[in-house]
Amino acid sequence: MSERVFDRETLLDLTVNAIPLGMLLFFVVLFAVVTAGSDPIAWAVSQALLVVPFVVLAGTTYLTGRIIAESQKTGHSETATAIAAFATGERPGADDEE
């Protein structure tokens, strides 16, 4: 059997984001139905204002879950290290060159 990325405890930690994701998804569907015949630009803007935060929150939730799962298993997270290196502009292994 394949190893799961998230265990039960990690999934419980991440359920906090299920309600905001569900609310955003509800409003995407609601505005798609209600504003279906209106101005296409207004429809696109209203959808973008909901879809972009949904995607960002879903991605952040996934990355956070990976960091939590890696930290629980090994005490260290390679994902967190990679994100920190990307955010600060450092190259991985740059310390070895000195």
C-alpha positions in Angstrom: 0.0 0.0 0.0 1.3 3.5 -0.8 2.3 5.9 1.9 -0.1 8.8 2.3 1.1 12.4 2.4 -1.1 13.5 5.3 -1.9 11.4 8.3 -5.1 11.7 10.3 -3.7 14.2 12.7 -2.4 16.5 10.0 -5.7 16.4 8.2 -7.4 17.5 11.4 -4.9 20.4 11.6 -5.9 21.4 8.1 -9.7 21.2 8.5 -9.6 24.8 9.8 -9.4 25.9 6.1 -12.2 23.7 4.9 -14.9 26.2 5.9 -13.3 29.2 4.1 -12.7 27.0 1.0 -16.3 25.9 1.1 -17.6 29.4 1.4 -15.5 30.6 -1.5 -16.7 27.7 -3.6 -20.3 28.4 -2.7 -20.0 32.0 -3.8 -18.2 31.1 -7.0 -21.2 28.9 -7.9 -23.8 31.4 -6.6 -22.3 34.3 -8.6 -21.9 32.1 -11.7 -25.6 31.3 -11.6 -26.9 34.8 -10.6 -24.7 36.9 -12.9 -24.7 34.5 -15.9 -26.4 36.9 -18.2 -24.8 40.2 -17.1 -21.8 42.1 -18.4 -18.9 39.6 -19.2 -16.3 41.9 -17.7 -18.2 42.2 -14.4 -18.7 38.5 -14.4 -15.0 37.8 -15.0 -13.9 40.3 -12.3 -16.4 38.8 -9.7 -15.2 35.3 -10.5 -11.5 36.3 -10.4 -12.0 37.9 -7.0 -13.3 34.6 -5.7 -11.2 32.1 -7.6 -7.8 33.7 -6.9 -8.2 33.6 -3.1 -9.6 30.0 -3.4 -6.5 28.8 -5.3 -4.1 30.7 -3.0 -5.8 29.3 0.2 -5.9 25.8 -1.3 -2.2 26.0 -2.2 -1.2 27.4 1.1 -3.2 24.7 2.9 -1.4 22.0 0.9 2.1 23.4 1.5 1.4 23.9 5.2 0.2 20.3 5.4 3.4 19.0 3.8 5.5 21.1 6.2 3.5 19.7 9.2 3.7 16.1 8.0 7.5 16.3 7.2 8.2 17.9 10.6 6.2 15.3 12.4 8.0 12.5 10.7 11.6 13.7 10.6 11.7 16.8 12.8 12.8 18.9 9.8 11.0 20.0 6.7 12.7 20.1 3.3 9.7 21.9 1.9 10.0 24.7 4.5 13.7 25.0 3.7 13.0 25.2 -0.1 10.3 27.8 0.4 12.6 29.9 2.7 15.4 29.7 0.2 13.1 30.8 -2.7 11.6 33.6 -0.6 15.0 35.0 0.4 16.6 34.4 -3.0 19.3 32.1 -1.7 20.5 29.1 -3.7 20.3 25.7 -2.1 23.8 24.6 -1.1 25.2 28.1 -1.3 26.7 27.7 2.2 28.9 24.9 0.9 30.8 27.1 -1.5 32.4 29.3 1.2 
